[in-house]
Amino acid sequence: VKSMGGVRQLQRAQPGGQGGNQKRVGRHGADRVVQVPLGTVVHKLVPPDSSVQGDEGEPVTFQRHWVGARDYVSSDDDSDSESSASAQSKSAHLELLADLVQEEEKVVVARGGHGGKGNAYMRKLGQNRPAVSEREVGQAGERAVIILEMKSLADVGLVGLPNVGKSTLLRALSRAKPEVADYAFTTLRPQLGMLQYPDTSALAVADIPGLIRGASQNRGLGHRFLRHVERSRVLAYVLDLSRGVGADPGPSVLQQLQMLQEELGLYGAGLTDKPALLIANKADVVSEAAAAAAVEELESSTGVPTVLVSGHTGQGVQELKTRLRQLSPTDVPL
């Protein structure tokens, strides 16, 4: 399974059947198995008071809307005068059930109810059998609201501002064919490509959608993009050499790097502690002197290895493959 596209929002397991005469027991219910991609994080939405039930055991419907694993929007009828403690006690929260990163890994999100005791069982109790009104009946199965959060698994994550050439670079590194266009946010979901080596080993490379200032506060769908960075073993910062050069008012390569690291640091999850490589991209659109000066500035300011490349012409791509192999050995499991 490569995506969540085939996962239906409502899932029901097959119920069990009733018993019959001549001591026949009812059939067992069938499990409902939902296949999800590797890297799926499974959360259970716990209501404000899980003990509250409606009529006939029906869960109470709370007037709130879930919009993302990190984004929870309260209903409009919440009073502004509520204290923060009171508001927190009335808000739903997430319970982490599983982080599925291995093949065939499973998690149970809702269990079926126990079956009741029929007449044959009651006869065994003799005089100790309960009254008809007190006999144990079959129980209803559990109901749950499950949030599935997809985090791409990759050896290398290409991180950069919008429209810095990450998708073009992924095309040059692998056989992946992400959309390429001359406007921001061409990539709206991570694209994976396999970087193949002559010894048949390979690295998974993820093109992470462009990050903007404020991504750590979820600007520009920042959280939806940043959560995929968590899974990457190595971060390759893709920096656009053509910005901040001549009449271009954009940030220089060093300013781009500082902004990216600032957002990753504010987001947390140890993203800035991952092994890193700097990629000075679009070497074909600036002079050799300007490109060399930018690489020297990056390496002297950060001490991080920098590779000069052009995803469009293929310049430096082989060197980039070698550097990525050195930073992310292919025999180390995720």
C-alpha positions in Angstrom: 0.0 0.0 0.0 1.5 3.3 -1.1 -1.1 5.8 0.0 -4.2 6.4 2.1 -6.3 6.8 -1.1 -8.1 3.5 -0.6 -8.8 3.8 3.1 -12.5 4.4 3.7 -13.5 6.8 6.5 -16.1 4.4 8.0 -15.0 0.9 8.8 -17.2 -1.8 10.2 -16.2 -5.4 11.2 -18.6 -8.2 10.5 -20.8 -8.9 13.5 -21.2 -12.4 15.1 -24.4 -14.4 14.7 -27.0 -15.7 17.2 -27.0 -19.2 18.5 -29.6 -21.8 17.6 -31.4 -24.8 18.8 -29.6 -28.2 19.4 -26.8 -26.3 21.2 -25.6 -24.5 18.2 -23.4 -21.5 19.0 -23.5 -18.3 16.9 -20.8 -17.6 14.4 -17.8 -15.5 15.4 -17.5 -12.0 14.0 -14.9 -11.4 11.3 -12.0 -9.0 11.8 -11.9 -5.9 9.7 -8.3 -5.4 8.6 -7.3 -2.0 7.1 -4.0 -1.8 5.2 -2.0 1.4 5.5 1.4 2.5 4.2 4.6 2.1 6.1 5.2 5.1 8.3 1.6 5.5 9.4 1.1 6.8 13.0 -2.2 5.6 14.5 -3.9 7.9 17.0 -7.2 7.4 18.9 -9.4 10.4 19.5 -10.4 10.3 23.2 -13.5 12.5 23.9 -13.5 15.0 26.7 -15.2 12.5 29.1 -14.9 9.0 27.7 -17.3 7.8 30.4 -20.2 9.9 29.0 -22.6 7.8 26.9 -25.7 8.7 25.1 -28.9 6.7 24.9 -28.5 2.9 24.4 -24.7 3.2 24.7 -24.3 5.5 21.7 -21.3 7.7 22.0 -22.0 11.4 22.6 -21.4 13.5 19.5 -19.1 16.5 20.3 -19.5 19.6 18.2 -15.9 19.8 17.2 -14.0 19.1 13.9 -10.8 17.3 13.5 -8.6 18.8 10.7 -5.2 17.3 11.3 -3.1 15.3 13.8 -1.6 18.5 15.2 -4.5 20.9 14.4 -7.6 20.8 16.6 -10.3 23.4 16.0 -12.8 24.1 18.7 -16.5 24.7 17.9 -17.8 28.2 17.7 -20.1 27.8 20.7 -17.2 27.5 23.1 -17.4 30.4 25.5 -14.4 32.8 25.6 -14.9 33.3 29.3 -14.0 29.7 30.1 -10.8 29.4 32.1 -7.9 27.6 30.3 -8.1 24.7 32.8 -11.8 24.3 32.3 -11.4 24.4 28.5 -8.7 21.8 28.6 -10.8 19.5 30.6 -13.6 19.7 28.0 -11.4 19.2 25.0 -10.7 15.9 23.3 -7.1 14.6 23.1 -5.1 12.1 21.1 -3.9 8.8 22.4 -1.0 7.3 20.5 -1.7 3.6 19.6 1.0 2.6 17.3 3.8 3.8 14.9 3.8 1.3 12.1 7.3 1.2 10.5 7.7 -2.5 10.0 6.1 -4.8 7.3 3.2 -6.8 8.6 3.0 -4.8 11.9 -0.5 -4.6 13.3 -2.4 -2.8 15.9 -5.9 -3.4 17.3 -7.9 -0.1 17.4 -11.4 -1.5 18.5 -12.3 -4.9 19.9 -15.5 -6.8 19.5 -17.8 -7.5 22.4 -18.1 -10.7 24.3 -20.8 -13.1 23.3 -23.7 -13.9 25.6 -24.5 -17.1 27.5 -27.2 -19.3 25.9 -29.7 -21.8 27.4 -27.3 -24.7 27.1 -24.8 -22.9 29.3 -27.5 -21.9 31.8 -28.7 -25.5 32.2 -25.2 -26.4 33.4 -25.6 -24.0 36.3 -28.6 -25.9 37.7 -30.3 -24.2 40.6 -27.6 -21.4 40.5 -28.6 -20.1 37.2 -29.7 -16.4 37.2 -33.1 -15.2 36.4 -33.9 -14.6 32.8 -33.8 -10.8 33.3 -30.3 -11.1 34.8 -28.7 -13.3 32.2 -25.7 -12.1 30.4 -26.4 -11.0 26.8 -23.9 -10.3 24.0 -22.0 -7.1 24.3 -21.6 -4.5 21.6 -18.2 -4.0 20.1 -16.1 -0.9 20.6 -16.4 2.2 18.6 -13.5 4.5 18.0 -12.4 7.6 16.1 -9.0 6.9 14.6 -6.6 9.5 13.2 -4.1 8.1 10.7 -1.1 10.3 10.2 1.2 9.5 7.3 4.9 10.1 7.8 7.1 9.2 4.8 10.0 6.9 5.5 13.2 8.0 3.7 16.9 7.8 4.1 17.4 11.4 2.8 15.0 14.3 3.0 15.4 17.2 0.5 14.5 20.3 2.5 14.2 23.8 1.1 12.1 26.9 0.4 9.5 26.7 -2.3 10.7 26.6 -5.9 14.4 26.0 -5.2 14.6 23.0 -7.5 14.0 20.0 -5.2 11.7 18.2 -7.6 14.2 18.7 -10.5 17.0 17.4 -8.3 14.9 14.3 -7.4 14.4 13.7 -11.1 18.2 13.9 -11.6 18.9 11.5 -8.7 16.3 8.9 -9.4 13.6 7.7 -11.8 10.9 9.6 -9.9 8.8 12.0 -12.0 7.5 14.7 -9.6 5.8 17.7 -11.2 8.1 20.5 -12.0 6.8 24.1 -12.7 8.0 27.7 -12.3 5.8 28.6 -9.3 5.8 28.0 -5.6 4.2 24.9 -3.9 4.3 22.8 -7.1 4.8 19.8 -4.7 2.0 19.5 -2.2 2.9 16.0 -0.9 6.2 14.3 -0.4 7.6 12.5 -3.5 9.8 9.5 -3.0 12.5 8.3 -5.4 15.1 5.5 -5.2 18.7 6.5 -5.6 20.4 3.4 -7.1 24.1 2.4 -6.8 26.1 0.1 -9.0 26.4 -2.5 -6.1 22.5 -2.8 -6.2 22.1 -0.9 -2.9 19.7 2.0 -2.9 18.7 5.0 -0.8 15.1 6.4 -0.5 15.1 10.1 -1.2 12.1 12.3 -0.3 11.2 15.6 -1.9 9.6 17.5 1.0 7.2 20.3 0.0 8.7 23.7 0.3 8.8 25.3 3.8 8.1 29.0 4.5 8.8 31.2 7.5 6.3 30.3 10.2 6.1 26.6 9.1 6.7 25.6 12.7 3.5 27.5 13.6 1.7 25.6 10.8 1.8 28.4 8.3 1.6 27.1 4.7 0.6 23.6 5.9 3.9 23.6 7.7 3.0 20.7 10.2 1.8 18.5 7.3 5.2 19.0 5.6 7.5 19.0 8.7 6.2 15.7 10.0 7.7 13.9 7.0 11.1 15.4 7.8 11.0 13.5 11.1 11.4 10.2 9.3 14.4 11.2 7.3 17.8 9.9 8.5 19.7 12.6 6.7 18.6 16.1 5.8 19.9 17.6 2.5 19.2 21.4 2.5 18.6 22.5 -1.0 19.6 26.2 -1.5 18.9 28.3 -4.5 22.1 30.1 -5.8 20.1 32.4 -8.0 18.3 34.1 -5.1 19.8 37.3 -3.6 22.2 37.6 -6.6 22.1 40.7 -8.8 18.6 42.2 -9.1 16.9 39.2 -7.3 15.6 40.4 -3.9 15.4 36.9 -2.5 17.4 35.6 0.5 21.0 34.5 -0.1 21.9 30.9 0.3 23.1 31.5 3.9 19.9 33.3 4.8 17.9 30.5 3.3 19.8 27.9 5.4 19.3 30.0 8.6 15.6 30.3 8.0 15.2 26.6 7.4 17.2 25.6 10.5 15.3 28.1 12.6 11.9 26.6 11.6 13.2 23.0 12.1 14.5 24.0 15.5 11.2 25.6 16.6 9.3 22.5 15.4 11.5 20.3 17.6 11.7 16.5 17.3 15.5 16.8 17.1 15.4 17.8 13.4 18.4 20.1 13.6 20.5 17.3 15.2 20.2 15.0 12.1 23.2 14.5 9.8 23.1 17.2 7.2 24.5 18.1 3.8 24.2 21.4 2.0 23.3 21.5 -1.7 24.0 24.7 -3.6 21.6 24.2 -6.5 21.0 26.0 -9.8 24.7 26.3 -10.5 23.9 26.7 -14.2 22.2 30.1 -13.8 25.0 31.9 -12.0 28.5 32.6 -12.8 31.3 30.2 -11.7 32.7 32.9 -9.5 29.4 33.6 -7.7 28.8 29.9 -7.2 32.3 29.3 -5.8 31.9 32.3 -3.4 28.5 31.0 -2.2 30.0 27.5 -1.5 32.9 29.0 0.4 30.6 31.2 2.4 28.4 28.2 3.4 31.3 25.9 4.4 33.2 28.6 6.3 30.0 29.7 8.2 28.6 26.3 9.0 31.3 23.7 8.7 28.8 21.5 6.9 29.9 19.8 3.6 28.5 21.6 0.6 28.0 20.2 -2.9 27.6 22.5 -6.0 25.0 21.0 -8.3 22.6 21.8 -11.1 19.5 19.5 -11.2 18.8 20.9 -14.7 22.1 20.0 -16.3 23.3 17.2 -14.0 26.4 19.1 -12.9 27.6 17.7 -9.6 24.9 15.0 -9.3 27.4 12.1 -9.2 29.4 13.8 -6.4 26.1 14.4 -4.6 25.2 10.7 -4.8 28.6 9.8 -3.3 28.2 12.3 -0.4 24.7 11.0 0.4 25.9 7.4 0.4 28.6 8.4 2.9 26.1 10.2 5.2 23.4 7.5 5.0 24.8 3.9 4.8 22.4 1.7 3.0 22.8 -1.2 5.5 21.4 0.8 8.4 17.7 0.1 9.1 15.4 3.1 9.6 
